[in-house]
Amino acid sequence: MSEVMRLQTVEQWEEALKNTSDKPLLVFKHSTSCPISAGAHDELDRFVGGRAELPVDVAIVHVIEERPVSNAIAEALQVQHKSPQAILVRDGRSVWDESHWRITSDFLNERVGAEG
């Protein structure tokens, strides 16, 4: 089953970013205090759940608890911070990002299938 890595340090983020030249990375920015983010997190779980392998690596950052990591992601990718937010990263750059109610399992399947 595919696993979601949790980014808790800027160093973990920088390593994950470097690896995007080998395999794209789907970053999910999650607010643990927001019900909209909780719904988007459920959709991410549906997207990842039960698959042996995904065409992308998947990482989550808790934006309140790991604010420096969240800020480093926004700065490195030049993507305005939102939460919840899904960002697809390839070769160290943002390919697309989406937020709030648009983050659904169907949307992620469509976009990762097209971009991954």
N, C-alpha and C positions, 0 to 999 in steps of 0.2 A: 504494500500500500504506500502511496505517495505521502511524504511528510511535509509539514509546513515548519520551516525554521523560524525561530523567534530572534529578531535582531535586538539585542540589548545594549550593544556598545557600538561606537562609531567604527572601531576596528573591524567588527563583524560586518558592518555595512560596507566598508571599503573592500573587504575581501569578497563579499557577494557581488559587488559592483564589478570588480576585476573579472570575476568568473562569467560575466554576461557576454564575453567574447566567445565563450564556448557554448553556452546555453542561455537563452533568454530567462529573465527573472520577472515574476509577477510579484510586486510589492503591495501588500495590503496595509494601509494605515488605519488603525482601529482605536476608537475612543471607548474605553471601558465604562464610561459614564453616560453614553448616548444610546438611546433605544434604536435610533436609525442605524447606528453603527452595529448594534447587536444583530439587527436583521440582515445587514450586509455580511456580517461574519457568518451567519447561518448559511447564506447563499454561497460564500466561499467554501464552507465545509461541504456543501452539496456538490460543488464543482470538483473538489479534491477527492471526496469520499469514495472509497472502494476501488480506486484506480491503482493498477500496479505501477504505472508510470505516466507522467505527464510530459508534454513537449516543452515545458518550462519548469524552472525551479520556482518555489513559492516561499515567500517570506512575509512575516507579519511584524509590525512594530506597534507597540502600545504607545500612542502619542502623548498621553499624560505621564506615564511612568518613565518613558524613554524619550523625553523631549529633545535632548541633544541629537539623538539618532534621527528623529523625525526632521529636525531642522537641517541636519547634514544631507538627508535625502533631498529635501526641497532645494537646497543650495546646489548640490552636485548636479541635479537634473534640470535646474531652472524651471521647476514646476511649482506653481502656487500651492501651498499647503491647504488641504481640505481633509475632513474626516467625517465619515469613512471615505477612503480613497483607494482606488486600484490603479497601479502604474505598471505598464509593461516596459521593461528595460532590455535593450539589446545593444551590444557593443558600447556600453557605458552611457547610452543616451535613452531618453524617454521616447518610446514609439507612440504611445497614447496614454491618456489618463482619464479616469471617470470617477464620479463620486455619487454619494447618497443613494437614492432609490434606483439609480441606473445599474448599480452593481447587483446583478442577478446571476444565478448559475447559467442560465441560457445565454446571457450577454457574454460571460466569460468564456463559455464554450465556443461561441461564435467568433469572438475576437482573438482568443488564443489559438483557435484552429486556423484562423486567417493569418495571424502574425507569428505564431510559434513555430 
